């Protein structure tokens, strides 16, 4: 079972405050969710074919890096507010 401390930790990561009653409720709900996921993991999927709708098959592409010339990079970087050479600086994720 998931503990109250784990729920409080998740709430802290999500930057939400929970009242004690909410912590208790979410502890029970998370337990039910995890229990359901455990049941799903027991299903034998070895004979099930992968399925991808035809409409999605056309939109999938290889993720290949593309070489860009220095001029192309300069054009792209013109509107970047904070950069270091060819790198874009972003805010730190906390």
N, CA, C and O atoms as CSV, one atom per row, in Angstrom:
chain,resi,resn,atom,element,x,y,z
A,1,UNK,N,N,0.848,-1.186,0.000
A,1,UNK,CA,C,0.000,0.000,0.000
A,1,UNK,C,C,0.890,1.245,0.000
A,1,UNK,O,O,2.000,1.229,0.534
A,2,UNK,N,N,0.407,2.278,-0.582
A,2,UNK,CA,C,1.144,3.544,-0.634
A,2,UNK,C,C,0.950,4.272,0.702
A,2,UNK,O,O,-0.142,4.261,1.270
A,3,UNK,N,N,1.991,4.886,1.180
A,3,UNK,CA,C,1.923,5.528,2.494
A,3,UNK,C,C,1.498,6.994,2.389
A,3,UNK,O,O,1.559,7.604,1.321
A,4,UNK,N,N,1.070,7.536,3.522
A,4,UNK,CA,C,0.707,8.954,3.581
A,4,UNK,C,C,1.917,9.811,3.231
A,4,UNK,O,O,1.786,10.846,2.578
A,5,UNK,N,N,3.097,9.373,3.669
A,5,UNK,CA,C,4.325,10.124,3.393
A,5,UNK,C,C,4.593,10.193,1.896
A,5,UNK,O,O,5.040,11.220,1.387
A,6,UNK,N,N,4.321,9.099,1.196
A,6,UNK,CA,C,4.521,9.092,-0.252
A,6,UNK,C,C,3.533,10.034,-0.943
A,6,UNK,O,O,3.888,10.727,-1.896
A,7,UNK,N,N,2.290,10.052,-0.455
A,7,UNK,CA,C,1.286,10.970,-1.013
A,7,UNK,C,C,1.712,12.410,-0.752
A,7,UNK,O,O,1.594,13.260,-1.634
A,8,UNK,N,N,2.198,12.687,0.433
A,8,UNK,CA,C,2.660,14.042,0.755
A,8,UNK,C,C,3.842,14.432,-0.129
A,8,UNK,O,O,3.954,15.585,-0.547
A,9,UNK,N,N,4.719,13.474,-0.411
A,9,UNK,CA,C,5.867,13.735,-1.284
A,9,UNK,C,C,5.394,14.045,-2.710
A,9,UNK,O,O,5.891,14.975,-3.346
A,10,UNK,N,N,4.439,13.267,-3.200
A,10,UNK,CA,C,3.882,13.502,-4.535
A,10,UNK,C,C,3.231,14.878,-4.585
A,10,UNK,O,O,3.403,15.611,-5.559
A,11,UNK,N,N,2.489,15.232,-3.547
A,11,UNK,CA,C,1.835,16.546,-3.487
A,11,UNK,C,C,2.880,17.655,-3.503
A,11,UNK,O,O,2.692,18.682,-4.155
A,12,UNK,N,N,3.973,17.449,-2.790
A,12,UNK,CA,C,5.045,18.455,-2.770
A,12,UNK,C,C,5.650,18.610,-4.160
A,12,UNK,O,O,5.902,19.729,-4.606
A,13,UNK,N,N,5.884,17.496,-4.846
A,13,UNK,CA,C,6.427,17.556,-6.208
A,13,UNK,C,C,5.467,18.265,-7.154
A,13,UNK,O,O,5.891,18.984,-8.058
A,14,UNK,N,N,4.162,18.054,-6.936
A,14,UNK,CA,C,3.147,18.683,-7.779
A,14,UNK,C,C,2.839,20.107,-7.333
A,14,UNK,O,O,2.036,20.804,-7.952
A,15,UNK,N,N,3.487,20.528,-6.249
A,15,UNK,CA,C,3.300,21.867,-5.683
A,15,UNK,C,C,1.837,22.141,-5.341
A,15,UNK,O,O,1.289,23.199,-5.648
A,16,UNK,N,N,1.224,21.140,-4.689
A,16,UNK,CA,C,-0.137,21.329,-4.206
A,16,UNK,C,C,-0.167,21.044,-2.709
A,16,UNK,O,O,0.614,20.239,-2.201
A,17,UNK,N,N,-1.060,21.702,-2.027
A,17,UNK,CA,C,-1.218,21.488,-0.592
A,17,UNK,C,C,-2.456,20.636,-0.373
A,17,UNK,O,O,-3.512,20.878,-0.958
A,18,UNK,N,N,-2.305,19.649,0.472
A,18,UNK,CA,C,-3.415,18.761,0.770
A,18,UNK,C,C,-3.781,18.867,2.245
A,18,UNK,O,O,-2.911,18.897,3.115
A,19,UNK,N,N,-5.058,18.923,2.504
A,19,UNK,CA,C,-5.544,18.855,3.875
A,19,UNK,C,C,-5.392,17.407,4.341
A,19,UNK,O,O,-5.329,16.502,3.509
A,20,UNK,N,N,-5.332,17.171,5.647
A,20,UNK,CA,C,-5.190,15.792,6.138
A,20,UNK,C,C,-6.247,14.836,5.572
A,20,UNK,O,O,-5.936,13.686,5.263
A,21,UNK,N,N,-7.482,15.302,5.437
A,21,UNK,CA,C,-8.540,14.442,4.891
A,21,UNK,C,C,-8.262,14.106,3.423
A,21,UNK,O,O,-8.534,12.991,2.979
A,22,UNK,N,N,-7.721,15.067,2.675
A,22,UNK,CA,C,-7.391,14.820,1.275
A,22,UNK,C,C,-6.243,13.820,1.158
A,22,UNK,O,O,-6.251,12.953,0.284
A,23,UNK,N,N,-5.268,13.947,2.036
A,23,UNK,CA,C,-4.142,13.007,2.040
A,23,UNK,C,C,-4.650,11.594,2.270
A,23,UNK,O,O,-4.221,10.654,1.601
A,24,UNK,N,N,-5.564,11.452,3.217
A,24,UNK,CA,C,-6.157,10.146,3.514
A,24,UNK,C,C,-6.917,9.606,2.300
A,24,UNK,O,O,-6.782,8.435,1.945
A,25,UNK,N,N,-7.716,10.470,1.667
A,25,UNK,CA,C,-8.510,10.060,0.505
A,25,UNK,C,C,-7.605,9.653,-0.659
A,25,UNK,O,O,-7.831,8.626,-1.298
A,26,UNK,N,N,-6.562,10.478,-0.934
A,26,UNK,CA,C,-5.666,10.168,-2.050
A,26,UNK,C,C,-4.845,8.915,-1.784
A,26,UNK,O,O,-4.494,8.196,-2.720
A,27,UNK,N,N,-4.538,8.646,-0.530
A,27,UNK,CA,C,-3.817,7.420,-0.198
A,27,UNK,C,C,-4.645,6.211,-0.630
A,27,UNK,O,O,-4.122,5.277,-1.237
A,28,UNK,N,N,-5.932,6.236,-0.314
A,28,UNK,CA,C,-6.820,5.131,-0.694
A,28,UNK,C,C,-6.980,5.059,-2.214
A,28,UNK,O,O,-6.957,3.973,-2.791
A,29,UNK,N,N,-7.144,6.223,-2.864
A,29,UNK,CA,C,-7.343,6.236,-4.312
A,29,UNK,C,C,-6.096,5.754,-5.057
A,29,UNK,O,O,-6.202,5.003,-6.027
A,30,UNK,N,N,-4.921,6.182,-4.604
A,30,UNK,CA,C,-3.686,5.731,-5.241
A,30,UNK,C,C,-3.537,4.221,-5.088
A,30,UNK,O,O,-3.097,3.535,-6.010
A,31,UNK,N,N,-3.902,3.719,-3.929
A,31,UNK,CA,C,-3.825,2.276,-3.697
A,31,UNK,C,C,-4.710,1.537,-4.691
A,31,UNK,O,O,-4.297,0.531,-5.268
A,32,UNK,N,N,-5.930,2.039,-4.893
A,32,UNK,CA,C,-6.846,1.407,-5.841
A,32,UNK,C,C,-6.299,1.467,-7.265
A,32,UNK,O,O,-6.398,0.494,-8.013
A,33,UNK,N,N,-5.729,2.597,-7.634
A,33,UNK,CA,C,-5.161,2.749,-8.975
A,33,UNK,C,C,-3.995,1.779,-9.179
A,33,UNK,O,O,-3.925,1.088,-10.195
A,34,UNK,N,N,-3.089,1.736,-8.211
A,34,UNK,CA,C,-1.934,0.844,-8.325
A,34,UNK,C,C,-2.363,-0.613,-8.344
A,34,UNK,O,O,-1.761,-1.430,-9.041
A,35,UNK,N,N,-3.386,-0.941,-7.591
A,35,UNK,CA,C,-3.916,-2.297,-7.572
A,35,UNK,C,C,-4.469,-2.663,-8.945
A,35,UNK,O,O,-4.262,-3.778,-9.423
A,36,UNK,N,N,-5.169,-1.730,-9.576
A,36,UNK,CA,C,-5.717,-1.959,-10.911
A,36,UNK,C,C,-4.590,-2.146,-11.928
A,36,UNK,O,O,-4.659,-3.039,-12.773
A,37,UNK,N,N,-3.562,-1.315,-11.851
A,37,UNK,CA,C,-2.418,-1.440,-12.766
A,37,UNK,C,C,-1.747,-2.795,-12.579
A,37,UNK,O,O,-1.342,-3.425,-13.557
A,38,UNK,N,N,-1.626,-3.245,-11.348
A,38,UNK,CA,C,-1.040,-4.572,-11.094
A,38,UNK,C,C,-1.865,-5.671,-11.747
A,38,UNK,O,O,-1.306,-6.635,-12.270
A,39,UNK,N,N,-3.188,-5.540,-11.724
A,39,UNK,CA,C,-4.053,-6.516,-12.389
A,39,UNK,C,C,-3.819,-6.494,-13.896
A,39,UNK,O,O,-3.766,-7.546,-14.533
A,40,UNK,N,N,-3.679,-5.297,-14.467
A,40,UNK,CA,C,-3.439,-5.180,-15.910
A,40,UNK,C,C,-2.115,-5.815,-16.309
A,40,UNK,O,O,-2.001,-6.404,-17.384
A,41,UNK,N,N,-1.121,-5.695,-15.448
A,41,UNK,CA,C,0.198,-6.252,-15.765
A,41,UNK,C,C,0.171,-7.772,-15.845
A,41,UNK,O,O,1.048,-8.371,-16.468
A,42,UNK,N,N,-0.818,-8.405,-15.227
A,42,UNK,CA,C,-0.913,-9.867,-15.214
A,42,UNK,C,C,-1.544,-10.425,-16.487
A,42,UNK,O,O,-1.513,-11.636,-16.709
A,43,UNK,N,N,-2.112,-9.566,-17.320
A,43,UNK,CA,C,-2.772,-10.018,-18.544
A,43,UNK,C,C,-1.726,-10.480,-19.553
A,43,UNK,O,O,-0.734,-9.792,-19.794
A,44,UNK,N,N,-1.958,-11.648,-20.135
A,44,UNK,CA,C,-1.044,-12.195,-21.146
A,44,UNK,C,C,-1.308,-11.492,-22.478
A,44,UNK,O,O,-2.362,-11.676,-23.086
A,45,UNK,N,N,-0.366,-10.705,-22.915
A,45,UNK,CA,C,-0.501,-9.945,-24.163
A,45,UNK,C,C,0.367,-10.528,-25.276
A,45,UNK,O,O,0.512,-9.907,-26.329
A,46,UNK,N,N,0.937,-11.691,-25.065
A,46,UNK,CA,C,1.880,-12.266,-26.028
A,46,UNK,C,C,1.235,-12.574,-27.383
A,46,UNK,O,O,1.921,-12.559,-28.405
A,47,UNK,N,N,-0.072,-12.853,-27.407
A,47,UNK,CA,C,-0.724,-13.181,-28.666
A,47,UNK,C,C,-1.485,-11.999,-29.268
A,47,UNK,O,O,-2.198,-12.158,-30.260
A,48,UNK,N,N,-1.337,-10.830,-28.677
A,48,UNK,CA,C,-2.039,-9.647,-29.166
A,48,UNK,C,C,-1.107,-8.859,-30.075
A,48,UNK,O,O,0.020,-8.539,-29.696
A,49,UNK,N,N,-1.581,-8.548,-31.275
A,49,UNK,CA,C,-0.764,-7.783,-32.220
A,49,UNK,C,C,-0.766,-6.308,-31.821
A,49,UNK,O,O,-1.738,-5.792,-31.270
A,50,UNK,N,N,0.336,-5.659,-32.114
A,50,UNK,CA,C,0.383,-4.215,-31.909
A,50,UNK,C,C,-0.630,-3.565,-32.821
A,50,UNK,O,O,-0.839,-4.005,-33.952
A,51,UNK,N,N,-1.259,-2.515,-32.323
A,51,UNK,CA,C,-2.257,-1.831,-33.126
A,51,UNK,C,C,-1.953,-0.340,-33.150
A,51,UNK,O,O,-1.758,0.295,-32.114
A,52,UNK,N,N,-1.920,0.193,-34.350
A,52,UNK,CA,C,-1.760,1.621,-34.532
A,52,UNK,C,C,-2.735,2.039,-35.622
A,52,UNK,O,O,-2.636,1.570,-36.756
A,53,UNK,N,N,-3.681,2.922,-35.289
A,53,UNK,CA,C,-4.653,3.328,-36.313
A,53,UNK,C,C,-3.949,3.834,-37.569
A,53,UNK,O,O,-2.878,4.437,-37.492
A,54,UNK,N,N,-4.552,3.587,-38.710
A,54,UNK,CA,C,-3.958,3.974,-39.996
A,54,UNK,C,C,-3.658,5.469,-40.051
A,54,UNK,O,O,-2.648,5.887,-40.618
A,55,UNK,N,N,-4.545,6.274,-39.456
A,55,UNK,CA,C,-4.335,7.719,-39.479
A,55,UNK,C,C,-3.058,8.111,-38.745
A,55,UNK,O,O,-2.428,9.110,-39.093
A,56,UNK,N,N,-2.668,7.337,-37.731
A,56,UNK,CA,C,-1.443,7.633,-36.986
A,56,UNK,C,C,-0.204,7.070,-37.671
A,56,UNK,O,O,0.893,7.600,-37.496
A,57,UNK,N,N,-0.365,6.013,-38.440
A,57,UNK,CA,C,0.781,5.399,-39.106
A,57,UNK,C,C,1.457,6.371,-40.053
A,57,UNK,O,O,2.680,6.354,-40.199
A,58,UNK,N,N,0.675,7.214,-40.694
A,58,UNK,CA,C,1.217,8.157,-41.656
A,58,UNK,C,C,1.964,9.300,-40.982
A,58,UNK,O,O,2.843,9.913,-41.588
A,59,UNK,N,N,1.618,9.590,-39.728
A,59,UNK,CA,C,2.218,10.742,-39.057
A,59,UNK,C,C,3.511,10.392,-38.326
A,59,UNK,O,O,4.202,11.285,-37.833
A,60,UNK,N,N,3.842,9.121,-38.251
A,60,UNK,CA,C,5.058,8.717,-37.541
A,60,UNK,C,C,6.248,8.832,-38.482
A,60,UNK,O,O,6.185,8.414,-39.638
A,61,UNK,N,N,7.310,9.392,-37.981
A,61,UNK,CA,C,8.515,9.550,-38.785
A,61,UNK,C,C,9.730,9.185,-37.932
A,61,UNK,O,O,9.661,9.152,-36.703
A,62,UNK,N,N,10.804,8.921,-38.592
A,62,UNK,CA,C,12.057,8.669,-37.897
A,62,UNK,C,C,12.518,9.957,-37.225
A,62,UNK,O,O,12.381,11.040,-37.795
A,63,UNK,N,N,13.053,9.846,-36.041
A,63,UNK,CA,C,13.575,11.012,-35.335
A,63,UNK,C,C,15.062,11.117,-35.663
A,63,UNK,O,O,15.901,10.513,-34.995
A,64,UNK,N,N,15.372,11.885,-36.692
A,64,UNK,CA,C,16.751,12.032,-37.152
A,64,UNK,C,C,17.214,13.457,-36.904
A,64,UNK,O,O,16.477,14.418,-37.126
A,65,UNK,N,N,18.452,13.572,-36.439
A,65,UNK,CA,C,19.001,14.919,-36.281
A,65,UNK,C,C,19.356,15.453,-37.658
A,65,UNK,O,O,19.697,14.698,-38.569
A,66,UNK,N,N,19.269,16.760,-37.789
A,66,UNK,CA,C,19.561,17.382,-39.074
A,66,UNK,C,C,20.727,18.342,-38.908
A,66,UNK,O,O,20.759,19.152,-37.981
A,67,UNK,N,N,21.663,18.240,-39.801
A,67,UNK,CA,C,22.796,19.167,-39.795
A,67,UNK,C,C,22.327,20.508,-40.327
A,67,UNK,O,O,21.632,20.566,-41.342
A,68,UNK,N,N,22.694,21.565,-39.666
A,68,UNK,CA,C,22.340,22.917,-40.093
A,68,UNK,C,C,23.626,23.717,-40.307
A,68,UNK,O,O,24.609,23.543,-39.587
A,69,UNK,N,N,23.597,24.578,-41.290
A,69,UNK,CA,C,24.753,25.439,-41.529
A,69,UNK,C,C,24.768,26.539,-40.462
A,69,UNK,O,O,23.754,26.795,-39.813
A,70,UNK,N,N,25.901,27.174,-40.291
A,70,UNK,CA,C,26.007,28.272,-39.325
A,70,UNK,C,C,25.030,29.392,-39.655
A,70,UNK,O,O,24.480,30.021,-38.751
A,71,UNK,N,N,24.811,29.645,-40.936
A,71,UNK,CA,C,23.876,30.697,-41.341
A,71,UNK,C,C,22.439,30.338,-40.933
A,71,UNK,O,O,21.692,31.195,-40.461
A,72,UNK,N,N,22.063,29.076,-41.116
A,72,UNK,CA,C,20.720,28.634,-40.718
A,72,UNK,C,C,20.544,28.755,-39.205
A,72,UNK,O,O,19.493,29.185,-38.728
A,73,UNK,N,N,21.560,28.381,-38.469
A,73,UNK,CA,C,21.491,28.465,-37.009
A,73,UNK,C,C,21.362,29.918,-36.582
A,73,UNK,O,O,20.562,30.230,-35.700
A,74,UNK,N,N,22.124,30.802,-37.182
A,74,UNK,CA,C,22.024,32.228,-36.857
A,74,UNK,C,C,20.617,32.748,-37.107
A,74,UNK,O,O,20.086,33.500,-36.289
A,75,UNK,N,N,20.006,32.362,-38.219
A,75,UNK,CA,C,18.639,32.786,-38.533
A,75,UNK,C,C,17.658,32.308,-37.466
A,75,UNK,O,O,16.769,33.048,-37.043
A,76,UNK,N,N,17.834,31.060,-37.039
A,76,UNK,CA,C,16.943,30.490,-36.035
A,76,UNK,C,C,17.140,31.145,-34.663
A,76,UNK,O,O,16.188,31.281,-33.895
A,77,UNK,N,N,18.357,31.543,-34.367
A,77,UNK,CA,C,18.681,32.065,-33.028
A,77,UNK,C,C,18.377,33.559,-32.868
A,77,UNK,O,O,18.475,34.084,-31.759
A,78,UNK,N,N,18.016,34.244,-33.940
A,78,UNK,CA,C,17.759,35.684,-33.875
A,78,UNK,C,C,16.721,36.031,-32.815
A,78,UNK,O,O,16.887,37.013,-32.092
A,79,UNK,N,N,15.659,35.245,-32.710
A,79,UNK,CA,C,14.564,35.553,-31.798
A,79,UNK,C,C,14.685,34.889,-30.432
A,79,UNK,O,O,13.776,35.002,-29.610
A,80,UNK,N,N,15.781,34.208,-30.181
A,80,UNK,CA,C,15.973,33.551,-28.889
A,80,UNK,C,C,16.417,34.593,-27.861
A,80,UNK,O,O,17.434,35.257,-28.059
A,81,UNK,N,N,15.666,34.744,-26.763
A,81,UNK,CA,C,15.987,35.794,-25.796
A,81,UNK,C,C,17.262,35.550,-24.991
A,81,UNK,O,O,17.961,36.504,-24.648
A,82,UNK,N,N,17.577,34.293,-24.684
A,82,UNK,CA,C,18.736,34.004,-23.842
A,82,UNK,C,C,19.488,32.824,-24.428
A,82,UNK,O,O,18.959,31.715,-24.491
A,83,UNK,N,N,20.713,33.057,-24.856
A,83,UNK,CA,C,21.470,31.995,-25.514
A,83,UNK,C,C,22.933,32.056,-25.120
A,83,UNK,O,O,23.422,33.059,-24.600
A,84,UNK,N,N,23.613,30.956,-25.383
A,84,UNK,CA,C,25.045,30.861,-25.162
A,84,UNK,C,C,25.617,30.134,-26.368
A,84,UNK,O,O,25.554,28.907,-26.447
A,85,UNK,N,N,26.172,30.886,-27.302
A,85,UNK,CA,C,26.657,30.296,-28.549
A,85,UNK,C,C,25.485,29.745,-29.343
A,85,UNK,O,O,24.554,30.476,-29.681
A,86,UNK,N,N,25.535,28.452,-29.639
A,86,UNK,CA,C,24.458,27.811,-30.391
A,86,UNK,C,C,23.425,27.155,-29.471
A,86,UNK,O,O,22.521,26.464,-29.942
A,87,UNK,N,N,23.560,27.371,-28.169
A,87,UNK,CA,C,22.657,26.745,-27.209
A,87,UNK,C,C,21.619,27.734,-26.713
A,87,UNK,O,O,21.917,28.914,-26.531
A,88,UNK,N,N,20.397,27.256,-26.491
A,88,UNK,CA,C,19.330,28.086,-25.959
A,88,UNK,C,C,19.281,27.875,-24.445
A,88,UNK,O,O,19.186,26.744,-23.966
A,89,UNK,N,N,19.348,28.976,-23.703
A,89,UNK,CA,C,19.257,28.892,-22.247
A,89,UNK,C,C,17.787,28.904,-21.839
A,89,UNK,O,O,16.979,29.653,-22.387
A,90,UNK,N,N,17.465,28.068,-20.877
A,90,UNK,CA,C,16.093,28.001,-20.370
A,90,UNK,C,C,16.108,28.141,-18.855
A,90,UNK,O,O,17.160,28.052,-18.223
A,91,UNK,N,N,14.925,28.363,-18.278
A,91,UNK,CA,C,14.824,28.440,-16.827
A,91,UNK,C,C,15.070,27.073,-16.215
A,91,UNK,O,O,14.751,26.040,-16.804
A,92,UNK,N,N,15.638,27.090,-15.031
A,92,UNK,CA,C,15.899,25.853,-14.305
A,92,UNK,C,C,14.578,25.214,-13.904
A,92,UNK,O,O,13.652,25.901,-13.474
A,93,UNK,N,N,14.498,23.908,-14.047
A,93,UNK,CA,C,13.318,23.159,-13.601
A,93,UNK,C,C,13.563,22.754,-12.157
A,93,UNK,O,O,14.579,22.142,-11.830
A,94,UNK,N,N,12.624,23.103,-11.311
A,94,UNK,CA,C,12.804,22.795,-9.878
A,94,UNK,C,C,12.071,21.571,-9.488
A,94,UNK,O,O,12.114,21.170,-8.325
